[in-house]
Amino acid sequence: MISRLPAPPARLPLPAPPMLPAAQGFVRGFVASACLGVVQEGGLAKSPQQVKRLLRQALLGGTAMAAGSQVAATIGRGLFGRALLAGALGATAMLLLGQLLSEATPQAEESPHD
């Protein structure tokens, strides 16, 4: 008599590890800023300059939201010194990112002053 082996039990996927507050904040801020940028541009970007502006806005929005999320999380745990540090690091990241991305983004030509 031939017996069939029982099918192996179905494996459930392992749950993903929870995201850190700053990572969640970055993703939320990036997506929200990108969506707002598309609306402000009047639709999807049609030129490389529009794509660069949109990405710049999304990266800055994600960075700001990540810093804010980290500050809120550390304040919630009563770690006020770390919250201050997170805010200062977030502001520094915003300034550096703004400088780096403004060099890569073409500036509007200024009209000569007579």
C-alpha atoms as a printed R data frame, in Angstrom:
    type eleno elety resid chain resno      x      y       z
1   ATOM     1    CA   MET     A     1  0.000  0.000   0.000
2   ATOM     2    CA   ILE     A     2  1.357  3.401  -1.004
3   ATOM     3    CA   SER     A     3  0.734  6.151   1.461
4   ATOM     4    CA   ARG     A     4  1.008  9.809   0.685
5   ATOM     5    CA   LEU     A     5  3.031 12.070   2.871
6   ATOM     6    CA   PRO     A     6  1.109 14.977   4.343
7   ATOM     7    CA   ALA     A     7  1.742 18.315   2.734
8   ATOM     8    CA   PRO     A     8  4.162 20.521   4.650
9   ATOM     9    CA   PRO     A     9  2.470 23.213   6.694
10  ATOM    10    CA   ALA     A    10  2.098 26.548   4.944
11  ATOM    11    CA   ARG     A    11  4.703 29.013   6.105
12  ATOM    12    CA   LEU     A    12  3.465 32.405   7.039
13  ATOM    13    CA   PRO     A    13  5.724 35.279   6.084
14  ATOM    14    CA   LEU     A    14  7.707 36.724   8.941
15  ATOM    15    CA   PRO     A    15  6.522 40.140  10.029
16  ATOM    16    CA   ALA     A    16  8.759 42.983   8.946
17  ATOM    17    CA   PRO     A    17 10.694 44.655  11.729
18  ATOM    18    CA   PRO     A    18  9.124 47.924  12.829
19  ATOM    19    CA   MET     A    19 10.493 51.063  11.207
20  ATOM    20    CA   LEU     A    20 12.194 53.636  13.381
21  ATOM    21    CA   PRO     A    21 10.234 56.864  13.918
22  ATOM    22    CA   ALA     A    22 12.715 58.832  11.802
23  ATOM    23    CA   ALA     A    23 12.432 56.345   8.917
24  ATOM    24    CA   GLN     A    24  8.644 56.448   9.072
25  ATOM    25    CA   GLY     A    25  8.760 60.222   9.190
26  ATOM    26    CA   PHE     A    26 11.079 60.401   6.202
27  ATOM    27    CA   VAL     A    27  8.848 58.188   4.079
28  ATOM    28    CA   ARG     A    28  5.723 60.112   5.070
29  ATOM    29    CA   GLY     A    29  7.345 63.479   4.474
30  ATOM    30    CA   PHE     A    30  8.901 62.402   1.169
31  ATOM    31    CA   VAL     A    31  5.609 61.097  -0.222
32  ATOM    32    CA   ALA     A    32  3.549 64.027   1.077
33  ATOM    33    CA   SER     A    33  6.010 66.589  -0.284
34  ATOM    34    CA   ALA     A    34  6.198 64.811  -3.647
35  ATOM    35    CA   CYS     A    35  2.392 64.783  -3.890
36  ATOM    36    CA   LEU     A    36  2.206 68.484  -3.025
37  ATOM    37    CA   GLY     A    37  4.944 69.200  -5.555
38  ATOM    38    CA   VAL     A    38  3.022 67.453  -8.315
39  ATOM    39    CA   VAL     A    39 -0.059 69.526  -7.510
40  ATOM    40    CA   GLN     A    40  1.952 72.762  -7.384
41  ATOM    41    CA   GLU     A    41  3.628 71.963 -10.717
42  ATOM    42    CA   GLY     A    42  0.215 71.430 -12.302
43  ATOM    43    CA   GLY     A    43  0.707 67.732 -12.989
44  ATOM    44    CA   LEU     A    44  3.550 65.338 -13.557
45  ATOM    45    CA   ALA     A    45  6.950 66.819 -14.292
46  ATOM    46    CA   LYS     A    46  7.612 67.274 -17.983
47  ATOM    47    CA   SER     A    47 11.182 68.566 -17.959
48  ATOM    48    CA   PRO     A    48 14.368 67.517 -16.165
49  ATOM    49    CA   GLN     A    49 14.287 70.806 -14.227
50  ATOM    50    CA   GLN     A    50 10.786 70.040 -12.942
51  ATOM    51    CA   VAL     A    51 11.888 66.537 -11.914
52  ATOM    52    CA   LYS     A    52 14.861 68.000 -10.016
53  ATOM    53    CA   ARG     A    53 12.639 70.559  -8.257
54  ATOM    54    CA   LEU     A    54 10.177 67.842  -7.321
55  ATOM    55    CA   LEU     A    55 12.878 65.529  -5.962
56  ATOM    56    CA   ARG     A    56 14.473 68.411  -4.055
57  ATOM    57    CA   GLN     A    57 11.152 69.295  -2.465
58  ATOM    58    CA   ALA     A    58 10.446 65.644  -1.604
59  ATOM    59    CA   LEU     A    59 13.899 65.091  -0.068
60  ATOM    60    CA   LEU     A    60 13.680 68.252   2.004
61  ATOM    61    CA   GLY     A    61 10.153 67.366   3.133
62  ATOM    62    CA   GLY     A    62 11.232 63.858   4.078
63  ATOM    63    CA   THR     A    63 14.226 65.152   6.013
64  ATOM    64    CA   ALA     A    64 12.137 67.707   7.890
65  ATOM    65    CA   MET     A    65  9.501 65.111   8.778
66  ATOM    66    CA   ALA     A    66 12.160 62.627   9.908
67  ATOM    67    CA   ALA     A    67 13.711 65.205  12.218
68  ATOM    68    CA   GLY     A    68 10.321 66.180  13.604
69  ATOM    69    CA   SER     A    69  9.357 62.553  14.161
70  ATOM    70    CA   GLN     A    70 12.598 61.862  16.001
71  ATOM    71    CA   VAL     A    71 12.168 64.937  18.184
72  ATOM    72    CA   ALA     A    72  8.593 63.935  19.031
73  ATOM    73    CA   ALA     A    73  9.615 60.347  19.839
74  ATOM    74    CA   THR     A    74 12.438 61.418  22.166
75  ATOM    75    CA   ILE     A    75 10.279 64.018  23.917
76  ATOM    76    CA   GLY     A    76  7.673 61.306  24.425
77  ATOM    77    CA   ARG     A    77 10.294 59.254  26.270
78  ATOM    78    CA   GLY     A    78 11.351 62.250  28.353
79  ATOM    79    CA   LEU     A    79 14.776 62.517  26.695
80  ATOM    80    CA   PHE     A    80 14.838 66.264  26.245
81  ATOM    81    CA   GLY     A    81 18.574 66.547  25.584
82  ATOM    82    CA   ARG     A    82 18.319 63.981  22.793
83  ATOM    83    CA   ALA     A    83 15.282 65.791  21.419
84  ATOM    84    CA   LEU     A    84 17.275 69.013  21.251
85  ATOM    85    CA   LEU     A    85 20.138 67.177  19.548
86  ATOM    86    CA   ALA     A    86 17.755 65.537  17.061
87  ATOM    87    CA   GLY     A    87 16.263 68.923  16.213
88  ATOM    88    CA   ALA     A    88 19.700 70.491  15.743
89  ATOM    89    CA   LEU     A    89 20.851 67.599  13.549
90  ATOM    90    CA   GLY     A    90 17.650 67.815  11.521
91  ATOM    91    CA   ALA     A    91 18.118 71.539  10.951
92  ATOM    92    CA   THR     A    92 21.740 70.958   9.949
93  ATOM    93    CA   ALA     A    93 20.709 68.206   7.539
94  ATOM    94    CA   MET     A    94 18.112 70.525   6.005
95  ATOM    95    CA   LEU     A    95 20.680 73.288   5.490
96  ATOM    96    CA   LEU     A    96 23.272 70.944   3.996
97  ATOM    97    CA   LEU     A    97 20.760 69.203   1.781
98  ATOM    98    CA   GLY     A    98 19.384 72.538   0.631
99  ATOM    99    CA   GLN     A    99 22.890 73.725  -0.276
100 ATOM   100    CA   LEU     A   100 23.793 70.513  -2.111
101 ATOM   101    CA   LEU     A   101 20.540 70.374  -4.034
102 ATOM   102    CA   SER     A   102 20.474 74.072  -4.894
103 ATOM   103    CA   GLU     A   103 23.829 73.668  -6.663
104 ATOM   104    CA   ALA     A   104 22.405 70.807  -8.708
105 ATOM   105    CA   THR     A   105 19.182 72.684  -9.492
106 ATOM   106    CA   PRO     A   106 19.497 75.321 -12.207
107 ATOM   107    CA   GLN     A   107 18.595 78.768 -10.912
108 ATOM   108    CA   ALA     A   108 16.202 81.025 -12.751
109 ATOM   109    CA   GLU     A   109 18.022 83.621 -14.797
110 ATOM   110    CA   GLU     A   110 17.899 87.059 -13.277
111 ATOM   111    CA   SER     A   111 17.076 90.057 -15.402
112 ATOM   112    CA   PRO     A   112 19.817 92.702 -15.568
113 ATOM   113    CA   HIS     A   113 19.195 95.778 -13.438
114 ATOM   114    CA   ASP     A   114 19.580 99.081 -15.295
